[in-house]
Each structure stands twice: as C-alpha cells, then as structure tokens.
Amino acid sequence: MTGLSAKQRTMIAIEKRQRVADALDRHPEGLTSAELMESTGLTPSELSHALDSLSRFGRVERVWRRA
C-alpha cells in the first residue's frame, strides 16, 4: 500500500473490517478463520488485524479452539 495517503489507507482498513463484520452477520453461529478468509478474500494477516480491531470495539468475540 505504498504511495497511498493516510486517508486512503484508513478507508481500506475500514472496508476490510466491514467485510469481516458483514460475513459474521450472515453467520451468527460464527465462522472459522479459514471460512472468513474464503468469504472475505483477506489474507491471514489482514484477517487477524481486522478481527483484533473489531474485538477491541466489542463488535466480535474471538474464540480460540484447538482441533
């Protein structure tokens, strides 16, 4: 994202978070990280950042489970 203004980077970050929130709204039972990545097209790093942000604001609850 080099060459983008701070405003552009912020808008991209907001859009990614909204994609995650929308996907979760469609699946109130929850989704795995793999399912969220497939649904949103985000990379693991992008998804992690989006979930961290949404979690800080109380929008999502992350549940850690081992297979």
N, C-alpha and C positions, 0 to 999 in steps of 0.2 A: 504494500500500500504506500510505497514511497511516492512522493510527488503530490500527495493529496493534502488538502488543508485539514486543519484540526476539525473544522465543522464537517467536512466530508467523512473523515474517519469516525466521528461521533455518530453520524447518520447511518453509516454501515454497521456499526456496533449495535445500534438500536434496532435496525432491521433484522439482524441475526437473532437478537433476543426475542423479538416479536415472532419470528418463525418458530422458535422453540416453544414459546408460550402458546401459539396457535396450535401446534402439533399436540401439546399436552392437553389443551382444551378439548380437542377432538377425542382424546383417550383418557377419561377421568380415572381409569384403573391404573394409569401410569404406563411408561414405556422404558425399555432398556436403553442404554446409551447407543447400542448398535441400531436399534429401531429409530431412535431420534436422529442419528446421523443419516440413515437412509431417508427418513421423512423430510429432513431439512436441507440435506446436501452439505452440511457443515463437516469440517474435519474434526478429529478428536480434540484438538487444542481449542478450536473455535467453540465447540460444544461445551467444553469444560469452562471456558471463560463466560459463556452465556449463562450456564447453569449457576455458576458462582454468583454472578450479578443478580440473577432472578431470585436466588436463595437469600441473598443479603437483604433484599427488599420484601421478603416474605411471600413472593409470588409462587415459588415452588419449594418443595421439600425433597431433598436428596436422600435416598435410602440406599445404603451400601449393603449389597448382598454378595455372598460368595456362592459360586456354582456348586 
